[in-house]
């Protein structure tokens, strides 16, 4: 394995990475439970992006697992899950947290959010987000109850576990180490932890 780039993302922070077709990315929970919101955009056209709804309908399942592809809003494969040492609990239902989400949870004043992190990362990358797609919430644990309600419960991922994906085209990847410290998104202790993002080729 040839590691070509590696970024440690602090809890609540973000990073972007440009990857070419055939390269792999690995997202690792370095110190324990931590959700990492992932977005993928076509490297040459950010109107084409990873789509939760198109992935669900194409796979006919709520979340992808090893061997499954993640699809764009044009229904083309963008990433394929190659390995997953976590319990495989990820989410493709929940939107990214944003300032209004924290207001509704009773927080007063400024709070970091995944939506804000996306826009900052796009600016840093010299790209434009034309809309706010729903992310692939790696390591997030969302339970669908029998009465059709949903509940955010603590992640099952442990320190050192990761998910690895192969790029099927040239992509701009953005990761937000979710800053949620009110709901159980990152666990009941309200702590955020670092995420490691690696790019490598085999």
Number of C-alpha atoms within 10 A of each C-alpha: 7 8 12 12 13 14 15 15 20 17 19 24 22 26 23 22 19 16 22 16 13 16 19 24 25 20 23 28 25 18 16 20 25 32 33 34 27 23 22 28 24 18 18 11 12 18 16 19 28 30 24 25 18 17 25 17 12 15 15 10 11 15 20 21 18 14 11 16 22 28 25 22 17 12 17 19 18 25 25 20 20 17 16 18 13 19 14 20 18 24 23 22 17 15 18 22 19 16 16 12 15 20 13 9 10 10 13 9 8 9 17 16 22 26 20 18 25 25 18 18 22 19 12 12 16 8 17 15 16 10 10 14 20 21 27 28 27 27 30 29 23 21 13 11 9 7 6 8 8 13 14 17 16 20 23 18 26 18 15 16 19 23 22 20 24 23 22 20 18 18 26 22 24 24 29 29 29 31 26 25 17 16 16 19 25 30 23 13 11 14 17 23 23 23 32 21 24 18 22 17 13 8
